[in-house]
């Protein structure tokens, strides 16, 4: 296998220099290729090598690093340091330091490192505590020569007891995932976790929704797929409860768990757009706003939600209802493939050719299948400028406005996905401050076509009644109005409806009359169009026939309002139940501790097949908690 893989030119130069200098302690090619892979999992990272030698390990690390990552390599011997410094002089990412490793670490006060490769015995065996103190949460500690061999150079060879003791101690190291590669001289990889004693623990366990206050035993902050593999292997071995945190505002709170392991992907934020194939490769920590910014450089989009802070992964795996649904379908309808770490610690690609059952389930019912580390998405053409509707009608005219809105949606083309909101009036400079939070019916839409064609098409939504304010116009796509990303407390729970009847409208307005005037709202989203045209066998998403989604929302700051707001939300959801078709949107299914009861409604006709797929890839239930929560 090694002979079939290209060796970087810089590595060949370093290896030839090592041979010329009669230096026999360089990293093997197996170790070097592993270092290259691990370095690639730390985009923009800070890397440290302790024990440069003549630069073979540094050359492998640099070959895997991206343009924004930085490497510091520390070497005690002046001659070796100078050889490496000369060889790396043209690479601005590398700094060669001539120093005693222990003294340099003791004096170092800069940022923590995302990867530390140790090839110095003292810093590996005796002063490992000092080395690990410089490692960032989610960082990787890598060292070779961990399986003793009598063939090592007697001049520098440690005793077998010393090596065996190190190996036992590193596996018992608190707060670390540890993997041993038993080829060659052995390579150890340890990934730093966050436990309750860690100074960053409270920050790591907090999520967007302040109603959620859980205390996991460990948080594994992953910066790449290699970190995820380690975390999953530990979970499979030790069997804690496991929750998976991606990049968004996941309202239900199932991104964290009490007493278990959180696999945190929020630092994995790489996006690569291929304008030629109109696809994007998106890591699991990317929020929708970031993806929109990247795709809009090329005038491309993939349908997302209507909040820029929503995480792409969670949105897509749960379906992905948004402002372009009738024109372009759901987010999951654009999912071409996922990279996923399954319960056995294997990295798999699920696409139409490999593991198509996993891809089917990931399209709309993707909880508890494994840890999705990246997604490949199809893109469509739209932007950079789009025409939007944003109109607010007086609340005392809500019933005729909602009826007129419903009737208008039936006549509009699929290039428009209208929504209506019962809420308080937002702040506008053009509107007197005493009207702020007065009950209104908000009507919104994005035209999924050229803005020049939009005015006549969108006009019916702007003349449903006499508006309080009409803020419609043409904006950049990534500037389409979005609710605030920073909220301290939140709740969302929905129903699917086949029809929005007059009785359903009256029920909503009865509840609206009792609404708590502080961040509560009811959002009615339209479906059909492209959503309904996707064959059922293509995805697990089970609600294709629904024409509306009614979501009871609340976002507020004052903890003193918790009981009143939650009571109103739940009573409104219950009141709407007789008008619903029995389905619940997975991404809007309440808080995690109540949502388990909603899973049959969320998975619908796909539930049995999804469960069978989960059992196939996770027979021991490593992701059992994730499978039971939204």
Secondary structure by P-SEA (a helix, b strand, c coil): ccccccccaaaaaaaaaaaaacccccccaaaaaaaaaaaaacccbbbbbccccccaaaaaaaaaccccbbbbbbbccaaaaaaaaaaacccccbbbbbccaaaaaaacccccccbbbbccccccccaaaaaaaaccccbbbbbccccccccccccccccaaaaaaaaaaaaacccbbbbbbccccbbbbbbbbbcccccccccccccccccbbbbbccccccccaaaaaaaaaaaaacccbbbbbccccccccccccccbbbbcccccbbbbbcccccbbbbcccccaaaaaaaaaaacccccccccccccaaaaaaacccccccccccccccccccccccccccbbbbbccccaaaaaaaacccccccccccbbbbbbbbbccbbbbbbbbccccaaaaaaaaaaaaaaacccccbbbbbbccccccccccccccccbbbbbbbbcccccccccccccccccccccccccccccccccccccccccccbbbbbcccccccaaaaaaaaaaaaaccccccbbbbbbbccccccccccccccccccccbbbbbbbbbccccaaaaaaaaaaaaaaaacccccccccccccccccccccccccccccaaaaaaaaaaaccccccaaaaaacc
